[in-house]
């Protein structure tokens, strides 16, 4: 059983970066702030006194109904 995959969109300034957590077979393994049934969610980076932290931007980008088919 694997974990979540993620993809980074790090074009431009760090405050515009986005991170996407993805699980194509089932809902995401728990990610703070993401919907418990989501198979993908989007994070953004917030500047808090010079330190960037990851916060949820879109909590649910979709739900996997079935696993991949070959």
C-alpha positions as CSV (number, residue, x, y, z in Angstrom):
1,X,0.0,0.0,0.0
2,X,1.6,3.2,-1.2
3,X,1.3,6.8,0.0
4,X,0.1,9.9,-1.8
5,X,2.0,11.2,-4.8
6,X,2.5,14.9,-5.2
7,X,3.3,17.3,-8.0
8,X,4.8,20.8,-7.6
9,X,4.0,23.9,-9.7
10,X,6.9,26.1,-8.6
11,X,7.0,28.6,-11.4
12,X,7.3,32.2,-10.3
13,X,7.5,33.6,-6.8
14,X,7.2,31.2,-3.9
15,X,4.0,32.8,-2.8
16,X,2.4,31.6,-6.1
17,X,3.7,28.0,-5.8
18,X,1.1,25.2,-5.7
19,X,1.5,21.6,-4.5
20,X,-1.0,18.9,-5.6
21,X,-1.5,15.7,-3.5
22,X,-2.7,12.9,-5.6
23,X,-3.9,9.3,-5.1
24,X,-5.3,7.7,-8.2
25,X,-6.6,4.5,-6.6
26,X,-8.5,5.7,-3.5
27,X,-9.0,8.8,-1.3
28,X,-5.8,10.5,-0.1
29,X,-4.0,9.2,2.9
30,X,-4.7,11.9,5.5
31,X,-3.3,15.4,4.6
32,X,-4.2,18.1,7.1
33,X,-6.9,20.4,5.7
34,X,-7.8,18.1,2.7
35,X,-11.2,16.6,2.4
36,X,-11.3,13.0,3.8
37,X,-12.8,11.7,0.6
38,X,-10.6,13.7,-1.9
39,X,-8.3,11.9,-4.3
40,X,-6.5,15.1,-5.0
41,X,-6.2,18.5,-3.3
42,X,-4.2,21.7,-3.8
43,X,-1.9,23.4,-1.4
44,X,-0.4,26.9,-1.5
45,X,2.4,28.5,0.4
46,X,1.8,31.3,2.9
47,X,4.5,33.6,4.1
48,X,4.4,34.0,7.8
49,X,7.2,36.4,9.0
50,X,9.7,35.2,6.4
51,X,8.9,31.5,6.8
52,X,6.7,29.7,4.2
53,X,4.1,27.2,5.4
54,X,1.9,24.9,3.4
55,X,-1.9,25.6,3.7
56,X,-4.9,24.2,1.8
57,X,-6.0,26.1,-1.2
58,X,-8.6,23.7,-2.6
59,X,-9.5,20.8,-0.3
60,X,-11.1,18.5,-2.9
61,X,-10.2,18.4,-6.6
62,X,-12.0,15.1,-7.2
63,X,-12.9,11.7,-5.9
64,X,-11.6,8.3,-7.3
65,X,-14.5,6.1,-8.0
66,X,-12.4,3.0,-9.0
67,X,-8.8,2.1,-9.4
68,X,-6.9,2.3,-12.7
69,X,-8.0,-0.3,-15.3
70,X,-5.5,-2.0,-17.7
